[in-house]
Amino acid sequence: MMRHPHVWMGLLLWSIFSPANAAWTVNMAPGATEISHAVFDLHMTIFWICVVIGIIVFGAMFWSMIVHRRSTGQVAAKFHESTTVEILWTVVPLLILVAMAVPATATLIRMYDTSEPDIDIQITGYQWKWHYKYLGQDVEFFSNLATPAEQIHNKEAKGEHYLLEVDKPLVLPIGAKVRFLVTSADVIHSWWVPAFAVKRDAIPGFVNEAWTRIDKPGIYRGQCAELCGKDHGFMPIVVDVKEKADYDKWLADRKAEAAQLKELTSKEWTLDELKERGDKVYHTTCVACHQAEGQGLPPMFPALKGSPIATGPKADHLHRVYFGKPGTAMAAFGKQLSEVDIAAVVTYERNAWGNNKGDMVTPKEVLELKQAESK
């Protein structure tokens, strides 16, 4: 190895000057919540216990090899069993395990205590996005990946938060106890934000609970931590933590938007207005499967360009988008999108990529379908 000093010099220079080395770490981050701090403290406590054990064990091992080596004329002991040794190597590890179990149990009890929350948020995983519902507040929305397709397909340089940016982040206030009710609408997902020490599986037909209380405002990022399909890596989590006054203002604005969206259902829309809105809905909701130019990914995700559905009767097209197609990857969007967005995306699909049907589906028609379903 010493015959290649340039190798060692290169490694030394890399370790000193490499920009990546500055951000590299081998330890956990303390996080931004009281639970994440407790988990970090527990981790460090267990770590130092293991360090002490390692020092004692390896110290005894090396001392025995050096002091009692054969070259010094040492003679092995003639005993076969020792009650004292048996007791020691049973009792001492037991005491160590108890010393570890006490703080670990206390931390776990705190982690699972979701009682008396200030805010309840239902988190539902979809392929491949998250739905957030502020229970009792009449505020809910989907959070979709916001990284441009050009970056994903290497047509543009990657951004700072490549695949870790969304169009609508989850917004929380500092100092409030927030309970998460985590579930899924299709397959198993996992909602994971490392800075909160929160990771809960989202399982269809089952609700998992978790909670957090954030100490300081800022942007916190996470990801789906369960392999949930071909776009598993494209459903990030972004949490925007605000001061209480800023959060209250944001919540009031979202309530006003929800009320305005309901009013838009009765608006008289033009074809161009629906197409413009549908373009945005399509490129946040449908593009992952059916692709930017409607070419799809056959056979699992059929093309919409020139398809019998997108160029056939609009009632059939609306029915497919609203109810999905059982037994296929086509999800039902009736409960995922508003009446306006469903009408807009169906209208867009019928008039994009050369389909040019010239007709449109109005939000009123979607509302009538929803009312008929509920009867």
Secondary structure, DSSP 8 states (H G I E B T S, - for coil): -TT-HHHHHHHHHHHHH-HHHHT--SS----SBHHHHHHHHHHHHHHHHHHHHHHHHHHHHHHHHHHT-GGGT------S--HHHHHHHHHHHHHHHHHHHHHHHHHHHHHT---S-SEEEEEEEETTEEEEEETTTTEEEEE-B-S-HHHHTTSS---TTTT--BSS-EEEETT--EEEEEEESSS-EEEEEGGGTEEEEE-BT--EEEEE-BSS-EEEEEEE-S--STTGGG-EEEEEEE-HHHHHHHHHHHHHHHHHHHHHTTS---HHHHHHHHHHHHHHHTHHHH-TTS--BTTTB---TT-HHHHS-HHHHHHHHHH--TTSS----TTTS-HHHHHHHHHHHHHSTT--------HHHHHHHHHHHH-
